[in-house]
Amino acid sequence: MKKVKGKKDSHSVPAYKEFNVSILSQPEKPFRKNSARALYWQRIQKFNGKALKDFTDDCGVNPPSMPLKGKLAGKPEPVAGWINWFVSQNLLEIT
């Protein structure tokens, strides 16, 4: 497949800081205690109605959890992955 050169889209995407976190519901059953999922869920609930940028900045400074094994061992997990997972489970909405 060839790349086609052309003009960039004339519309602009809103700045990252303009998106807000909205909690839609709680999980049907609690997440396993002290799991990464539970720790990220606890943290994101504090940012309900606030800017997504605030949540990502907070997790960048003080990550809720860090893997002990695997290629990400000792490094913070990508926050976008957790946000996408919560959105796909209909627990969270980014507006």
Legacy VTK file of the C-alpha trace (Angstrom):
# vtk DataFile Version 3.0
C-alpha trace
ASCII
DATASET POLYDATA
POINTS 95 float
0.000 0.000 0.000
1.404 3.369 -1.027
1.332 6.445 1.125
-0.507 9.257 -0.561
0.846 12.725 -0.020
-1.728 15.389 0.349
-3.038 18.220 2.434
-3.519 17.763 6.120
-7.045 17.889 7.494
-8.212 21.434 8.008
-10.047 20.623 11.254
-8.106 20.430 14.479
-8.378 17.899 17.268
-9.214 19.365 20.690
-6.268 19.659 23.046
-5.721 16.704 25.371
-6.407 18.855 28.406
-9.917 19.631 27.166
-11.196 16.068 27.669
-12.944 15.257 30.943
-13.333 12.023 32.890
-16.895 10.872 33.646
-17.611 7.778 35.747
-20.622 5.982 34.236
-20.976 3.077 36.652
-19.186 0.870 39.141
-17.957 -2.633 38.306
-20.441 -5.463 38.935
-18.054 -7.030 41.434
-15.033 -5.391 43.072
-11.660 -5.773 41.415
-9.130 -7.972 43.206
-7.651 -6.059 46.142
-4.379 -4.253 45.360
-4.413 -5.384 41.721
-3.259 -2.863 39.137
-6.841 -2.640 37.859
-8.195 -1.842 41.332
-5.460 0.717 42.014
-6.000 2.535 38.704
-9.785 2.442 39.235
-9.433 3.962 42.718
-7.203 6.697 41.342
-9.392 7.587 38.353
-12.486 7.921 40.554
-10.822 10.870 42.278
-10.791 12.661 38.913
-14.496 12.254 38.087
-15.605 15.444 36.331
-12.033 16.720 36.061
-9.648 17.004 33.136
-8.127 13.809 31.750
-4.782 15.614 31.612
-4.865 16.007 35.412
-5.303 12.247 35.822
-2.511 11.351 33.396
-0.169 13.896 34.982
-0.910 12.510 38.447
-0.219 8.947 37.291
2.992 10.105 35.632
4.297 11.574 38.877
3.068 8.800 41.169
1.901 5.661 39.288
-0.784 3.620 41.084
1.153 0.411 40.380
4.227 -0.855 38.570
4.659 -4.370 37.182
7.164 -6.608 38.936
7.650 -8.998 35.996
7.831 -8.806 32.232
9.110 -6.170 29.861
7.524 -3.339 31.881
9.025 -4.487 35.191
9.860 -1.489 37.340
8.309 0.965 34.857
4.883 2.614 34.999
2.253 1.072 32.746
0.852 3.206 29.923
-2.128 5.085 31.366
-3.915 5.089 28.007
-4.291 1.316 28.186
-6.157 1.498 31.480
-8.330 4.373 30.282
-9.265 2.415 27.149
-10.035 -0.707 29.187
-12.364 1.180 31.557
-14.072 2.833 28.568
-14.528 -0.550 26.833
-16.151 -1.938 30.017
-18.613 1.002 30.040
-17.335 2.170 33.420
-15.860 5.409 32.165
-16.533 8.007 29.500
-14.126 10.595 28.156
-15.977 13.706 26.974
LINES 1 96
95 0 1 2 3 4 5 6 7 8 9 10 11 12 13 14 15 16 17 18 19 20 21 22 23 24 25 26 27 28 29 30 31 32 33 34 35 36 37 38 39 40 41 42 43 44 45 46 47 48 49 50 51 52 53 54 55 56 57 58 59 60 61 62 63 64 65 66 67 68 69 70 71 72 73 74 75 76 77 78 79 80 81 82 83 84 85 86 87 88 89 90 91 92 93 94
